[in-house]
Structure formats: structure tokens, C-alpha cells
């Protein structure tokens, strides 16, 4: 490697670690290794004892900053062990160091990472605090369980269709009160449609005759077996979901216990009461009620807070926050020509939650709903969705950092303000062309 001047280094005592599945390669500054009589490059194992030995070795050499490549999930134990030993760890995106000079190998990767870190050419990725990571792990597990449960509902529907039980044609939600009662009765051994129709709820629009016709099918033993198995897995996942919900509520109570008096435990009641309790817990934890923003329901706010946490002081400004989410336009310019201005690709769950919230504003009679519909008239819906999600992200940032309350101006006020802006723009354009615009009433 080429020699460099020590005065050009920003982190002269920085180390670089190339993460692997079964072992990791570590590169430390040569002057620190020579002073201790060690080699500047070392391969360490992935076991916990190996990682603790690595951390003690780095501390003994005087390393004060470590750059860790974000490879899959293998970096997480390395990151946590090094942090526990008091080292400053930077999680680095692999795209920042993909062009390694010369032939690429694990040894050259860790050397190149250490060199870029020492020169200050890397940027650390943002990771929430430890308490947010605990909530995030449980919330992601809950989301995975919901996805799995939905897939088993589809398997039940498939088994019913194979027996020509057209339950989905007469009931909107197969796993609602009526649908679940009918399916469980079928699994229990009931085949008479006139008996099964007794589970019909009074709010179901389909008549009893239509439901009886839909429940008259070709009962096959193999499909009934599949239906029973799918229902059993659905119930098992439901029990695990209940455990996740209880764990999330307990963790939220721990987070807000130091801020406010929680009062007595919530009473068991309806679904709306439980949703209100979760909404209150989230508001106490964040310090503001994000659900007041149009389009942000309890589910979206839960996902946002468990992904990013209530503390956004790590971001220098709202622009940095929106850029991290991947919701702001890109700036790829060469020779004064804009090559691309599209948003970057991102798998951020917070970004996906904001885009889903923006899509729900299509029928909202609010200022945000009018804003989304106005953008849809000017551009395609995906771009309008991204722009509206960008606006929602800015509101979330300002509410969490400044403690500002959200006040909906209403659709009529927004449309009137937009009308005044359009009139002012027309007047400026007419004045530039040497004309003057007057209202029709004044002309009459």
C-alpha cells in the first residue's frame, strides 16, 4: 500500500474489520502494531470468546475508532461486543468501499477499510439506541407473524375453493366473526349448510339462501385435512401474536415509566379501547401524538417509532432525515447536466410505512388529501405518493424535534390558498409579458 503522511489522517488510531460468516479480518495502523510487536493484520474467529479477545487486543493497542462493514446480520455481534468494551464503532455501508484497488480479497478489504477510515473518507450509518433496537426486534417479529398468518388464511381459502365452498363470494372477511365460526364448525365435522348458516351475523349483507348455496360443495377428505392443518397453524400464530403484543405493551410501559405516571393498568375491553391505550402509550413515549397527522394511524406510528425512535437529534436537519429515508430527489449532475433526479432505492421499513400512509390520503377530506390529489393531477401516482410521503416525513421530524402540534387546515382552506398562489403566479407571468390581469367583476 502507498505511504501516506500522518498529518493527513483524521483518525490515526482507527482500525478496519472485514466481516465474514465464520471469521473476520482486522487491520490496525502499522505504527500501533509495531509498537506492540504484533502484525497489523489478523484473522479472528466469529465466536463470542474470539470477539472479546479481539476487543481487548484493540483496546490494548490504543485503537479508538473501528470501521465495521455492514455484511448481512454478521456485523451485529461484532458491533455490540466492541461497543461494550468502550470502542467507538462506525457501521459503514459496503457501497462506500466497493472499489478496492488491485485484486480483491478479505485482507485487502480490511486494509482498504482501515485506510479510508483513518483518512476520514467514510460516513457512519445511523443506528437507533439500544432501547429502540429492543422494541424494533419485537415489532419486526410481530410483522413477520402477521405475514405468515395471512399466508395460512390464503391456504384455507384455497382448500375451500377446491371443495367448491364459495365462502369468499358471500363474506368479505373469511376470518371475521361469521367466517371463523363457519370454518371451525366445518373442521369440527359439520357438513349441513343449513346448520352452518346459523353462524351468519346480522351485518352480513348476503342472505341466508345465498350463504347456503355457497356452502354446498364437494366435501373431500384430503382438502378437509389441509383446512384443519391450516386452521391449527393460524391459531398457533395467533397465540404468538398475542405474546408479541403483550411484550410490546410491557416495553412501551418501561419506556414511558420515567416520563409520566402510567396510572392503573388498562382494562380489558373492545378493540377500539385497546387501540386507544396503545396510542396513548406511543404519545407518552414520543412526547407528541403523531396519529393526529392525517394518514398516520396507530399501526404506522408504531412502525415509525420502533424503527427510528423518538430521538432524531442524530440528524443535522430535516433534509438529512428525508435523505436517509430515501424520499428526497437525488442529485446526479455531471458537466452541469442533470443525469438523474430520482429517489434512491431503499428497503427502509419507515419509508414503506410513510408511503402506505400517503396512499391512504387519496380520499381524505383534509389539506394533505387535497395536496396528494393535486400532485396526482400533475404527475403519475408513484411520484405523487413519494412526494406526499416526503411531506409526511417532514411533519414527523418537526413534531419529534420541536414538539409542535399538528393542526389540519382543512381541504377548503388548502384549496383557497392554492387558488391565491395560482392567481399570484398568473399575475407575475402577465406582468413579465407586459399585461395586467384584473378580476371579471372589476371589468364588468
N, C-alpha and C positions, 0 to 999 in steps of 0.2 A: 504494500500500500504506500501511496505517496506521503512524504513527510509534510507536516503542517506546523505552523507556528503556534506556540502555546497561547500567545496573546489573542489569537483569533477565536479561541474556544469560549463558548458561553457556559458550558457545563464541563469543566476539565476533568472532573471525577465521576463521569457518567459511565454506565455500563449498558450493554445491549444484550437481549435474550431472544434467540430464535426458538419459538415454541414448537414442540413436536408432540406426537401422541405418546411415545414410550420414553423419550429423552429430550433434553433441551440443551442447546449450545449457548454458552455465555462468553461474552467478550468484555474485558475490562481494559482501562487505559494501561499502556505499556509501562509508564513510569511508576504506577502503583504496584503492578505485578513484579517488576524488577526490584522495587524496594523491599518487598516481602519475600523475594526469592521464589516466586511462582510463575507459571506460564500465564500469558494474557488471555488464553482461550481454554475453556474447559467444557467437557460434556458432563452433564449431571442427569440423574435418573428422575423419573416422574413420581416416585413415592414420596410420602409426606416427610419421612426422615431425610431423604435426599434434598428436598426443598428447604427444610430447616437448616441443614448443613450449608446449603448454598447461601441462604440469608446471612448466616453467621460469618461465612467467608467474605461476603461483600462488605459487611459492617467492619470486619477486621482490616480490610484493605483501605477503608476510608471512602468508599463509594457513597455518594449522597443522592444520586438520581439513577433510576433504572428505566429504560425503554423496553416495553414488552409488546411483541407483535400480537395482534388480536387474531388468533387462529382458532376458529370454531369455538368450543367451550373449554379447550385445554388450557387457556390462559387464566381461567378463573381461580383455580387453586394456587397458581404461582403468584398472581396478583394479591390474593388475600394473605398468603404466608409472608410475602415481602413487606406488605403494609403492617402486619402485626409486629415485625421487627423494627419498625420506625423508618423504613426507607420510603423515599418519595418515588412512586411508581407512575409512569406515564403509559397509558394504553394507546397504542399507535395503530392507525389503520394501515393495512398492508398495501393499499394503493399509493401511500406516500413514499414507499421504498421498493416498488416493484421492479425498477430498472437498476439492477445490480451490475456494476461494471465487471466485465470478464465473464468467466464461466460461473454459473450459479450453483452454489452448494450451501449446505447448512452453515459451514464455517464462514464462508464469505457473507452470508446473510447476517449473522450476528456481528461481524466486523463492520459491515456497512451500516447496520442499525446503530452501533455504538459511535461510529464516526458522525453520522447525521445528528445524533442526539447531542454529542459534545459541541458541535457547531451551531446548535440551536435551530436546525432546519426542520424539526418535527413539531407537530401540534398534538397535544394530548386530547384524546377523546373524552367526552363528558360521561361520567358515570354517577348515578344518584347516590345519596348517602346510604349507609348500611341499613337504617330502619326502613327506607323506601324499598331497598332491594328485597327485604323480607316480605313486605306486602306484595311486591311485584311478582315474586315467585309463586305465592299462593293465588294471586289473581290470574296469572297465566295458566296455572294448573286448572283453575275453575273454567277458564275459557276453553281449554283443551277438552275437559269433560263435557262441556255443553256441545262442542262439535261432535264428539263421539256419540253422545246421546241422540243428536239429530240424525246421525247416520243409521243408528239402530231403529229409529222411527221409520226411516225410509225402507229398511228391511221388512218391517212389519207391514207397511203398505204394499210392498211387493208380494209378500205372501198372501195378503188378502186379495189382491188383483189376480193372482194365479188361481185362486179359488173362485174368481168372478164375484167376489164380495165388493161391490162398488160403494164402499163407505165414504170415500173421498168425494163422491158426486153429490152426496146429500148433507155432509157435515164439513164445515170449513176447517176445523181443527180436529184432527183424528185423535190427538192426545188431550183433548179437552175433557170436560166432565162427562158428556154423553159418550164420546168416542172411547175413552178409557173404560167406562163401565161396560160397554158392549164387548170390547176386546177381551177384557178379563173374564167376562161371562162365557165367551166362546172358548177361551183357554180352559175354563173350568169344566167344559163339556156340554154346554147348551148349544143346540143347533136350531131350535124353533125360532123363526123370525118374529112371530107374534109375541113370543116371550122376550126376545131381545129388544123389541121396540119399546118396551115399558121403561127403558132407561132414557128415553128421549126427554130432554129438558124443554121446558115451555118456551125458551127463547130460540130454539132451533126453528128455522123458517120452513124446512121441509116437513111435509105432512107425514102422518104415521103410515099411510099407504105407500108413499114413495120410499120410506125407510124400509118397510117390509119387502118391497120389491128389490131394493138394493142389497138386503141381507139374505136373499135367496140365491144360493150359489152351489157350487160343486165341491163338497167337503172332501178334501184329500188328506190322508193321514200324514204324508210327508210334509205338506205345507203347514198343517196344524202344528207339527213338531217344530218347524222353523219359527213359526209365530210364537210358540211358547218359549223357545230359547231366546228370541229377540226381546220379548217382554221381560224375561228374567234379567238379561243384561241391562235393559233400560232401568229397571228398578235398582239394580246394584249401583249403576252410575248415579242415580238419583240420591242414594244414601251417601255416596262420596261427595256429591254436590252440597248436600246439607252440612257435611263436615267442613267443607271449604267455606261455606257461608258463615258458620259458627266461628271458624278460625279468623276470617276476615273481620268480623264484628269484634272479636276479642282484641285483635291487633289494633283496630281503629280506636277502641276504648283506651288502650295503652298509650296511643299517640296523643290523644286529646286530654288524658287524665291530668297532665301537668298544666294544661291551659285553662280548662273550665271545669266546673263541677258537673259531672255527668248526671247526678241525681239518681233516682231509683231506676232499676233495670226495666227495659221496655216490656209492656205486657204483650202476651201472645194475642194476635188479632188477625185482621184481614191482611191481604197483600198490600193494600194501599198504606196501612199503618206501618208495616214493615219497611216499605219503601221510604216513607216519611222519616222513620228512625235512621235509616242509612243515610238519607240526605242530610239530616241534622248532624250526624257524626262526621260526614265529609266536610260540611261547612265549618264545624268546630275545628277540625284538623287544619284546613286551609286558611281559616280566618275570614273567608268570604264564601258566599253561596254562588258557585258557578252555574248552578242549574237555573238561575234567573236569566241567563243568556238564552235567547230563543234557539232551539235546536239541540241544546245540551241537556239531555236527560240524566237520570241518576246513573245509568249504565255507562254513558260516555264519560261523565265526570269521574266515575270510579276508575275507568281505564286510564284517563289522563293523569290523575293523581297517583295512581300506583305505578305509572311508567316514568313520570318526571318528578313527582313530589311537589310539595307546596313552595319550596325554596328555589327560586330561579335567579338568585344573585350571581350564580356562576356565569350567566350570560351577560355580556357587557351591555347589550341593548336589545330592544325588541327585534331589530334586524338580525342580530346573531341568533336569536331564538328561532325565528322563522326560517332562517337559512339552515339551522340544524335539523329542523323538521322536514326540510326539502319542499317548502311551499312558496319560496320566492323565486323570481326569474333568474336564470343563470346568466353569466357574463363571459361568454367566449368570444373575444374580439382579437383579431389579428390584422395588422396593417390598416387600422381604422375601420374595418369591416366587421359587422356583427355576424359571426358564424352560427351561433345558436343562442337562443334566449329561453329555452325550455327549462322546466324544473328538473332537478336531478332525480334519479330513481332512488327510492328509499323503502325499506321494509319496516319503518318505524310504526309501532302499533298506535302511538299517539297521533301520528299523521293520518293513519287509516280511520281512527275514531273521529277526527275533525272532518274528514271528507265525508264520512257517513252522516255526521250531523249536518253538514252543509247540504247534502242531498235531501234531507228531511224538510228543508225550508221551502220546497217548491210550492207548497200550498199554504204556507204560513202567512197570516194577515198581520205581519209586523214589518218593521223597517228592514230587517235582514232578509225577510222573504221577498220584499219588493226589490231589494238590491240584487238578490240572486236571479229573479225573473228578468230584471233589466239586463244583466250580463248575458243571460241565455238568449236574449233577442239580438245581442251584438256578436256573440261568438258561439262556438259549439259547447255542448253541455259539460264535457270533461274539463275544459279550460275554465268555464264559469264555476264549476264545482271547486277547482283548485283555488281560484281567486277568493271565493267565499270562505273556504277553509282557512286561507291566509288571513282574512279579516277576523274570523273567529279566534285564531291563534293570537292575534294582537290584543284582542279583548281579554283573553285568558291571561296573557302576560301582564297587562296593566292592572287587572284585578288582583293578581297574586303578588305583584311587586309594590303597588301603591295602595292596595286596599280599597280601590274605587268600587262603588256600587254600580251595577248595570241598570240603566233606565231605558226602556224601549220607547222610542219616539212615536211609534205607530206608522202604519202604512201610509195614511193620508198625509201626515207631516213630511215624511220622506219624499213622497211624490211631489208635493208642493215645493219643497226645497230643490228637487231635481228640475222642476219646471223653471224656477227662478234662475238656476245655473244655466239652463239651456237658453233662456232669453238673454242673459248677460253675454253668453258666447256669441249669439247671433248679432247682438249689437256691436260687439268688438269686431266681428268679421265684416259687418256692413260698413263700419267706420273706416276700416282699412281699405275698403273699395271706394270710399267717398260717398257713401249713402247713409241715410238715417232711418231707423225703424221706429214707427210710432204705433201705439195700440189702435185697434179698429174703432173703439169707442171714441177716442180723441179725433180720429179722422172724420167720423160721422158728425 
